[in-house]
């Protein structure tokens, strides 16, 4: 039993090392050890194993590590017909060209949402949306869409979670969810970030299951409430087209 726990712990630590490269291209041994709170000798052994399997590469000149080509080999298998970021990208680009704002695609992962695809606006002042960013489900147009169509048990679990922000009134949040289900879209103005606004609509697949939230975001002085109301119809239509492309 102890050996099994030790093996699982080693796997968890190795995965923690790989996740360090989510927002950094290169990291040194000391930096990695600090990020995952492990002794450098332990991290060095794990890195050696990952390097031998091709999951990380070490630059001999800088002595820094980066992700290896083996991860590219694995990611190649993501490109199948139901891969949302790939399948829906052309429609997202079409919507960006129509509305001239940043377009994002979000899915729910536990009690967070994660941006899995984004098409940046071409305007000089725009909302930059990095892929892979994680955000809480209590605020933001996309968050409210993903929660509005979730099952009741998850909603109750989320509302009573210790991480629920005190600044967000639960009753008001529930009222917003009802309006989203009635109108088919959600809006937010500076809920998560000062100076930013967004409007989002749900994407249901051909079986009627919610698979993602389609969002348009931009500066709040340009993406006003009036402008978002004008954007609602084309966003909802785009989300419907996207849903027909997903099993």
Secondary structure as UniProt FT lines:
FT   HELIX           2..19
FT   HELIX           20..22
FT   STRAND          27..28
FT   HELIX           29..36
FT   HELIX           40..52
FT   TURN            53..54
FT   STRAND          56..58
FT   TURN            60..62
FT   STRAND          64..67
FT   HELIX           69..75
FT   HELIX           76..78
FT   TURN            81..82
FT   HELIX           84..87
FT   HELIX           89..99
FT   STRAND          102..109
FT   TURN            110..111
FT   STRAND          112..119
FT   TURN            131..132
FT   STRAND          134..136
FT   HELIX           141..148
FT   HELIX           152..159
FT   TURN            162..163
FT   TURN            166..167
FT   HELIX           170..183
FT   STRAND          186..189
FT   TURN            194..195
FT   STRAND          196..204
FT   TURN            206..207
FT   STRAND          210..219
FT   TURN            220..222
FT   HELIX           225..244
//
